[in-house]
Amino acid sequence: MKIAIIGGGLSGLVSGYYLSQEHHVVIFEKENKLGGLAAGFKQNNWQWSLEDYYHHFFSSDKELRELLKELMIDYFFTSPQSSNWQDGKIIKFDSPIDILRYPYLTWWGKIRLATGLVYLKIIPSQKWLPNQPADEFLPRLMGKEGYQAVWRPLLKGKFGRQAAKISSVWFWARIKKRSARLGYIKGGFKRLIFALADKIKKNGGEIKLNYPIESLDQLKNYDRVIVTLPTSNFLKIIPNRYRSHYKKKQSINYCGAVNLILTTTRSFLPDDTYWLNINDPSFPFIAVVEQTNFINKKHYNNNHIIYLGGYYSVNHRYFDYSKDELLDKFWPYLKKINPSFKRGFIKKSFLNSSSFAQPLAFKDYHHRIPSFKTPIENVYLLNMEQIYPWDRGVNNAIDLAKKLLNSSLWLRMGNNEG
């Protein structure tokens, strides 16, 4: 068959990799590079590439590990430090002992918090959870004290006004998948992107960059089409007569992400923390991620790499800021974390943003998930909205693509009746 794939992110590339082994595949990507949210870049004097948005993976990410092995790409695991910023202090927070040492909880609060986390870790399925917002469920599970001190500020920092609506299932999935040891691809995630693209081309497939698809009519000569766009963007390219299939009440909203990357001559986080959660909703970002407290700085010409990340409504003013304007906005808060850090330590900065970074998983989300099947014959939808209950990520993008290609819907040749 001749198969078109709209979107060169991970799910599109993985689909193209497997399909190109038997069919002629053409991937259409509107940007000038592949990878989507997993895309990266490399400076001339760096040995390794760097992701546009901070990336790592967990020991539980089976699909990614199997694909890396299949493509003969090396990776490793290590245990970098995670911490919270709270009340003007950096507090280590990545082990049960750290919970017992947490200074802003009573002993009873620590026990309730730890017990709640253990429960979320050991239950096998979201079916063990009530279908309600995390803001209602978590205080009962782990105590009001632990929830108010640790989790509520993080939810509010990430989701803003929408925080009270986020599902308990979304929160469970974040805890369930997390492992103390974090994985990283030797050379950066761009190696995976390039390897998939190279395999597709060697199999006779094509990849067309800077090639937006504005109407499915452009692809009428293809036997099948896989669309990896958000559903709202998918609706913009299909004929009007099919749009009523997707009711407005079933639409899924997103929050966007803005990510400022700094290369510096000095380390920013003084205690070797890799990931610093900001437990203070007054801050304009929710995380400081020092890549070079996770990956050796020698791979980046001995530069220190710092990510400053936040999630925002898609019409937030930060999407219109330049990288210098955003640094000006962030700078007073960076000085609160490390007063001795000087602006002169910054060598370069890079700014990335996406309007579709995180689907908002409210308690009725499972009723809104779009199907692989679309109302258009031989057109299939494949996007991060379908990953639920899991969160978006490389492993889940791979898993989702394989689920489509192994489904009876896809295997029923030439027929889109599901």
N, C-alpha and C positions, 0 to 999 in steps of 0.2 A: 504494500500500500504506500501511497504518498501521504505523509502526515505532517501537518503544520502545528507548531507549538508557539503560542504567543507568550513571550516572557522568558528571559534567560536567567532567572533565579535558580535556586537549588532544585526545586521541584521540576522545573522545566528541563534543566540539564540532566537530571537523573532519568526523567522520562525519555529524553532524547537518547541518552546513553544506551538504555536497554532496548528501545524500539529500533534504533539504527542498526542493531545486529541482524534484523530481518527485514526492515522496511527503509524507504527513503524518507529521511527526516529533515525538515527545515525549521530552524528556530529563528523567530523574529523578536529582536530586543530593541526597545526604543532608545535606550541609553547607549553611550559609547563604550561600555564595558559590561561584562557578564557578572553574575553573582547575586544581584539584588541586595538584600540586607547583609549577605555574606561577602560582598565584594571587598576588594582591598586595593592597596597601592604600594609602591616600593620606590624609595629614593635611590639615586644612583650609587650612593656609598653605603647602602644597607645590604646585608647578606640575606635577610628575610623580609618578606612583605608584611604589611600591617593591615588589619581589617578596618574598614570605615567605621564600623560599630564593634565595640569590644566583644570578643568571642572566646569561648572555651567549651568543652563538653564534659560529660559525666561518665563515670565508669559503667553506668546503666545504659548508655547510648549504644545499644547493640547494633542497630542498623548502620550507623556511621562507622563503627569499628570494622564491621564486615566489609563495607564498601572500600574503606581505606586499605584493608588487606587485599582485596580483589584488585585494586589499582596499584598495589605495591608502593603505598605511601606510608612513610614512617611517622609515628606519633609517640608521645610519651605522657606519663602522668606525674604530677607532683602535688604538693599540698601547700599552696600559698595561703597567706593569712587573710581572713575577712574580719572586719571590725565595723562598729557603729560609731557615728558622731552624735553625741548627745550631751546637752548641757555644757558645751565647750570642751569636751574631752573625746579622745579616741579610745574606744573600749573594745577589746578583742571579743569576738562573738562568732565562733565557729566550732564549738565543741560543748559537750555536756558540762565540763568543768567550768567553761566560760559563763554558762548560765548560772551556775552556783556562785560564781564570783561577781555577778553583775551588780553594780553598786546601787542601782535605783529600784531594786526589788527587795521585799521582805523575804524571809525564808519560805513562808507559805506561798508567796507569789512565785518564787523560783521553782518550788515543787509543782505547783499548778501548771506553770509554763512548760516545764520539762515533760511532765506527764502528757500534756496535750500534744506536744511535738512528737513524742513517741507513738501516741495513738495514730496521728496522721501518717507517720512513717510506716507503720506495720499493717494498717488496713489495706486489703488487696484491691479495693475498687471504690469509685465515687458513690456506688450504691449504698455504702455504709454511712453516707453523709446526708443530712437534711438538705432539701432544696430551698436554701435561703441565703441571703447575703452574708458574706463573711463578717460584716460588722455586727450582725446579730448572733451568729453561731460561735465565733471565736471567743468572745468574752465568757460564754458558758463553758466552752471546752477547756480553755487554759487560764481562766480567771480574768476579771476586769483589769486587775493591776498589771499583769504581764501584757495583755492586749494593748492597753493604753500606753504603756511605756515603750514597747518594742514594735508591735505590728501596725497599730493604727497610724502612727506618723509616717511609716513607709508607704502604706496604702494611700494615704492622703497626699503624700509627696508625689507619688506616681500618677494617681488618677484624679487628683483635685476634687472637684465637686461631685464627680461620679464615684468616689471611693466607697460610699455607703451602699452602692448597688452591686459591687463586685461579688461574684458568686463564691461561696465557700468551696465549691469544687475546683475553681481556678486556683485558689490558695493551696488546697490539698495537693494538686498536681505539682506545684512548685516545690513543696516540701518532699513529696514522694520521690521525685526524680533526682534531687540534689545528692551529691556524694562529697565526702571530705576531700577526695583526690580529684583534681581537675586535669583534663586532657587538653593537649594542644598539638597541632600538626607541625612537624619539623619543616620550617620554611614558611609557615603561615597558611591560612585557609585558602589563599589564592592558588596554592598547589593543587588542591582538590578541584577548584573551578577550571584551571587550565587542563588538568588531566581528563576531566569529563569532556571538555570541548575538543581536546585532541582525539579522544576515542571516537567521538561523533564524526569528526571530519575523516578520520581514517576508515570509518565504516561507510563513507560515501555521503554522509549528511552535510548539511550546510548551516552556517550561522551568519545571520545578517544583523549587524549592529546599526544603530541610528536608523532604525526601520520601524516606526510606529504603525500599528494596524488601527485604522480609524473606522473600518467597516468589515464585517465578515464577508462581504461581497468580494473583497480583495483575495479571498482564499477559496473561492468557489470551485477551483480546479483540484482541490485536495480531497482525498477520500475521508480523512478524519482530521479534526481540529481539537487540540487541547488548549484551553485558555487558562493561564495561571494568574490572571489579574484579580484584584478584589472584585466582588460581585457588583458593586456600584459602577466600576469601570467597564465590566463586562456588559452591563446593560446599555452603555453608551455606544457599543459597536454592533449590537444586534438589531434586526428590524423591529419597528414599533409594535407589530402585531404579537411579538413574543414577550414583550415586557410585562404584560399583565400577569404572566405566570409568577412573577416575583412581587409579592404584595409588599407595600411599603412597611406594614407593621412587622414584616419578617426581616427587614434590613438590619445589618450589623454595623454598628458604628465603630470607628477606630480612634485611637489617639495617635498623634504623630510623635516623632523623636527628633531632637536636635542634639548633635554630638560635636563638641569642640575637642580637637586633639592638639596637645602641646608637646613639642620636643624641647627638652631643656638640658642645661649643663649640670644641674643638681637634682637630686631626688626631692620629691615634694612631701611624701608621707614619711615621717621620721622613724616609724617603728617597723618598716618592711611590710606594711599592709599592702595587699594587692587590691582588695575590694573594700571601699569604705562606703557603707550605707549612710545616708544623711537622714537622721531621725529628727529633723527640724524642718517643718513645712514652710518656714519663712525663707529658706534657701531657694534660689532659683534653679537648682539642679538637685538630682536625687542620689547621685553616685559620683565618687572620684575613684577611678580605676587606674592604678599605676601599673601599666603593662610590664615594665622592667623590674617590678618586684615579683613577677611571675615568670617572665622570659628574660634570659640574660641580655643585658644591654649591649654586649659585644655584637649581637646580631643586627643592631641598629647603629653601628659606628660609634658605640659607647654613648649614644644619646639616651637620656631618660625619656620615657613615653608616658604621657598622662592623658587620660580621657576624662572629660567632664560631660556627663550625660543627663538628659532629662526628657520626660514625656509631657506633651502639651496638646491642648485642643488644636485641631487642624487649622484654625484661624488665628492662632496665637501670634503676637507681634514678633516673637523670636525668629519665626520663619523668614522674616524680612530683614533681619539683622545681618550685617557683615561679620566676618570673624573677629575683627577688631572691636566692633560695637558690642559683640557678645562677651568678649574678654573683659571689656570695661565694666559690663554689668556683673560679671562673675567675680571680678577681682577682689572687691571688699570681703566677699565670703571666703575666698581662698586665703586671704590674710588672717581671717579668724581661725582657720584650721592650722596654718603655719605662718605665724607673724614674721619669721625670719626669712621667708622666701621672697626674693626680689624679682621684679619684672624683667630685669636685665638677664636673668637666668634663662629666659625663654628665647629659643633660637628661631623656631618656626611654628606656625599654627595651621591647622586644616579644619575645615568646617563641612559637616555632612548633615543632611536632614531628609526625612521621609514623612509624608503625610499618612502613610499606611504602615505603621510600625507595630501596633498592638491592637488586636480586636478587643472590644470591651465585653467581657464575659459576665453578663448579668444573670440573674437566677433563671430566667426563661431562655437562656442561650440555646439550650439543646433543641428548642422548638424552632429556632431560626437557622440552624445549620443548613447551608445549601447542599443539594445532592450533586454527585458527579454528573448525574443525568441532567440534561437541559431540554427545553422544549424543541430544540432544533436537532434534526436528525444528524447523527455522527459528529456532534459538537459536545465536548465534555468540559466541565469546570473543575479546576484543581487549584485550591488556594488555602491560605493559612486559616481561614475561617472554619475549615473542615477538620482541623487537628484536634479540636476539643475532645476530651477534657484536658489534653495536654497543652502546654504553652508553645508558642512558635519557637522554632530552633532548627538547626541543621539536621539533627537526627530525625525529628518529626517530619521534616520536609521530604526526606528520603523515604521514610516509612509510608507517608501518604501517597507518594508517586507509585510505589510498589503495590499499594492496595488498589489503586485505580487499575493498573495494568494486569493485576491478577483477579480482578472482579469479573463476575459473569456478565456484567453490563458491557465491559470492554471486549471480552472474549467472544461475545455474540457478534460475529463478523458482519459488518455492514448494516447493523440494525441497532437503533438507539432506543428501542423499547425495553424498559427495565421492569 
